[in-house]
Amino acid sequence: MPTSIQKTSKIISNHQGFSLIEILVALVLAAMIFLAIPSSDHVQKHRDLKTAVDDLDRSVRFASNESVLRNTVVRLRISLDKSPIEYTVEYGPAGNLPLPDMPEKLSKSLEEEKADLEKRASLDRQFTKVEEFEDIKHDISDYVTILGMASSSQNALMKDGEAVLYFYPTGEKDAGLIIFSTTDEIAYLEIAPFLSETNSVFEPLPSSGVAKLEDILQTRMDEVYKQWLAK
């Protein structure tokens, strides 16, 4: 009888707990699995960023088709100063509409600035919002920012104010670049002047413990703009 008790206790002691090595291996595996799965916050930001890019892409196509159907100049107008950022599709008057030159922002006198504002206001009065486009919901997530827009009709990367992209009845349009971001990614939509295709690019932002997010975005945005100009 004593012998049986000793055997039973020996079997129990051999199966008690895990060794330290086994615990460490399990923790390492768990950590690797956790790191391999992106956080739900990151996934949502990417999803919202892609939605914003896709919606602007559809808006470009909509404006291009609208110009041909109406046989007049149409423009996509992005109000970069509004929060949330708004964009509309507007059509101009029938017939030929000469577009005034919009020079790059430089140091100007008050008279020159006033003349530019009047020129823009006069042009704006000739455009009317497309009601069908207004009826479509165009929400940009709080996660997403439109950093800027460039076009061949504006001699600068617009980071504030009103940015415009023009479309013509011939099927041509301005070459364009629209830059988006979240706190994790930067994305940009390239619009070709003579082709129906567009090109969208998504890039993770480099992680840096020193540089501020605004500086990282500004640097990359300027690089993307220079690359676009060189094409």
C-alpha positions in Angstrom: 0.0 0.0 0.0 2.7 2.6 0.8 4.4 1.7 -2.5 1.2 2.6 -4.5 1.0 6.0 -2.8 4.6 6.8 -3.7 4.0 5.9 -7.4 0.9 8.1 -7.6 2.6 11.1 -6.0 5.6 10.7 -8.4 3.3 10.8 -11.4 1.6 13.9 -10.2 4.8 15.8 -9.6 6.0 15.0 -13.1 3.0 16.8 -14.6 2.9 19.9 -12.4 3.2 23.3 -14.3 5.5 24.3 -17.2 9.2 24.9 -17.2 10.5 28.4 -17.5 11.8 27.8 -21.0 8.3 26.6 -22.1 6.7 29.8 -20.7 9.2 32.0 -22.4 8.7 30.3 -25.7 4.9 30.7 -25.4 5.3 34.4 -24.6 7.5 35.0 -27.6 5.1 33.2 -29.9 2.2 35.2 -28.5 4.0 38.4 -29.0 4.9 37.5 -32.6 1.3 36.7 -33.4 0.1 40.0 -31.8 2.6 42.1 -33.8 1.6 40.3 -37.0 -2.0 41.3 -36.7 -2.5 45.0 -37.5 -4.5 47.0 -34.9 -8.1 47.7 -35.7 -7.3 51.4 -35.6 -4.7 51.1 -38.3 -7.0 49.0 -40.4 -9.8 51.5 -40.1 -7.5 54.4 -41.0 -6.3 52.6 -44.1 -9.9 51.8 -45.1 -11.0 55.4 -44.7 -8.0 56.6 -46.7 -8.7 54.3 -49.6 -12.4 55.3 -49.5 -11.4 59.0 -49.8 -9.0 58.4 -52.6 -11.5 56.2 -54.5 -14.2 58.9 -54.0 -12.0 61.6 -55.5 -11.1 59.2 -58.3 -14.8 58.7 -59.1 -15.4 62.5 -58.9 -12.7 63.1 -61.5 -14.4 60.6 -63.8 -17.7 62.1 -63.1 -16.4 65.6 -64.0 -14.8 64.4 -67.2 -18.0 62.7 -68.4 -20.0 65.8 -67.4 -17.9 68.1 -69.5 -18.4 66.0 -72.6 -22.2 65.6 -72.0 -22.7 69.3 -71.4 -20.2 70.3 -74.1 -18.7 72.9 -71.8 -15.8 73.4 -69.3 -16.3 71.7 -66.0 -14.2 71.9 -62.9 -13.6 69.9 -59.7 -13.2 72.4 -56.9 -11.7 71.4 -53.6 -12.1 73.8 -50.6 -9.0 73.0 -48.6 -9.7 75.5 -45.8 -13.0 74.0 -44.8 -13.4 71.4 -42.1 -14.3 68.8 -43.1 -12.8 69.5 -46.6 -15.5 70.0 -49.3 -15.3 69.4 -53.0 -17.8 70.0 -55.8 -18.2 69.6 -59.5 -19.3 72.8 -61.3 -20.0 73.5 -65.0 -19.3 76.7 -66.9 -21.4 78.6 -69.5 -22.0 77.2 -72.9 -19.4 78.1 -75.5 -15.7 78.9 -75.2 -14.7 80.0 -71.7 -11.2 81.5 -71.6 -9.5 80.7 -68.3 -7.4 83.5 -66.8 -3.8 82.8 -65.7 -3.5 82.1 -62.0 0.1 83.0 -61.2 2.0 81.3 -58.3 1.6 83.1 -54.9 4.4 85.6 -54.5 4.9 88.7 -52.6 2.2 91.1 -54.0 1.0 94.5 -53.2 -2.5 95.0 -51.8 -3.7 96.2 -55.2 -2.4 93.1 -56.9 -4.0 90.8 -54.4 -7.3 92.6 -54.7 -7.1 92.3 -58.5 -6.4 88.6 -58.2 -9.4 88.1 -55.9 -11.7 90.0 -58.2 -10.4 87.9 -61.1 -11.2 84.7 -59.2 -14.6 85.9 -58.1 -15.5 86.8 -61.7 -14.5 83.4 -62.8 -16.4 81.7 -60.0 -19.6 83.5 -60.9 -19.6 81.8 -64.3 -19.7 78.3 -62.7 -22.8 76.4 -61.4 -22.7 73.4 -59.1 -23.9 70.1 -60.7 -26.9 69.1 -58.8 -26.5 65.4 -59.4 -23.1 65.5 -57.8 -24.4 67.5 -54.9 -27.0 64.7 -54.2 -24.2 62.2 -53.7 -22.7 62.0 -50.2 -19.0 62.8 -50.1 -17.8 62.3 -46.5 -14.2 62.4 -45.6 -13.3 60.6 -42.4 -11.9 62.5 -39.5 -8.8 60.2 -39.9 -8.1 61.5 -43.4 -6.7 64.9 -44.5 -6.3 66.3 -48.1 -2.9 67.8 -47.8 -2.9 69.6 -51.1 -3.6 69.6 -54.8 -1.7 70.6 -57.9 -2.9 71.0 -61.4 -1.5 72.2 -64.7 -3.8 75.3 -64.5 -2.4 76.4 -61.1 1.4 77.0 -60.9 1.8 75.7 -57.4 0.9 72.9 -54.9 -2.2 74.4 -53.3 -2.2 73.6 -49.6 -5.0 76.0 -48.6 -7.7 78.0 -50.3 -9.6 76.8 -53.4 -7.9 74.2 -55.6 -9.4 73.5 -59.0 -9.0 70.9 -61.8 -10.5 71.8 -65.2 -12.1 69.4 -67.7 -12.9 70.2 -71.4 -15.5 69.0 -73.9 -12.8 67.5 -76.1 -12.1 64.9 -73.3 -8.9 66.6 -72.2 -8.4 67.7 -68.7 -5.7 69.3 -66.5 -2.9 67.1 -65.3 -3.5 66.8 -61.6 -2.1 65.6 -58.3 -4.2 65.2 -55.1 -2.3 64.3 -51.9 -4.0 62.6 -48.8 -2.8 61.4 -45.5 -3.6 59.8 -42.2 -1.2 59.6 -39.2 0.0 56.3 -40.6 0.0 56.7 -44.4 0.3 59.1 -47.2 -1.5 58.6 -50.5 -1.7 60.4 -53.8 -3.9 60.4 -56.9 -2.3 61.2 -60.2 -4.5 62.4 -63.0 -3.3 62.3 -66.6 -4.4 65.0 -69.0 -5.1 62.9 -72.1 -5.9 59.5 -70.7 -8.9 58.2 -68.7 -6.6 56.2 -66.4 -5.6 57.5 -63.0 -2.9 56.2 -60.7 -3.2 55.9 -56.9 -0.3 55.2 -54.6 -0.3 54.4 -50.9 2.9 54.6 -48.7 3.4 54.0 -45.0 4.9 57.0 -43.2 8.4 56.5 -41.9 8.5 56.2 -38.1 10.7 58.6 -36.4 11.1 59.4 -32.7 12.5 62.8 -33.4 10.8 64.4 -36.4 7.2 65.7 -36.0 4.4 64.2 -38.0 3.8 67.6 -39.7 7.4 67.8 -40.8 7.4 64.2 -42.1 4.2 64.9 -44.1 5.5 68.2 -45.4 8.8 66.7 -46.6 7.1 63.8 -48.3 4.5 66.0 -49.9 7.1 68.2 -51.4 9.0 65.2 -52.7 5.9 63.8 -54.3 5.1 67.1 -55.9 8.6 67.5 -57.4 8.4 63.9 -58.8 5.1 64.7 -60.4 6.4 67.9 -62.0 9.3 65.9 -63.4 7.1 63.5 -65.3 
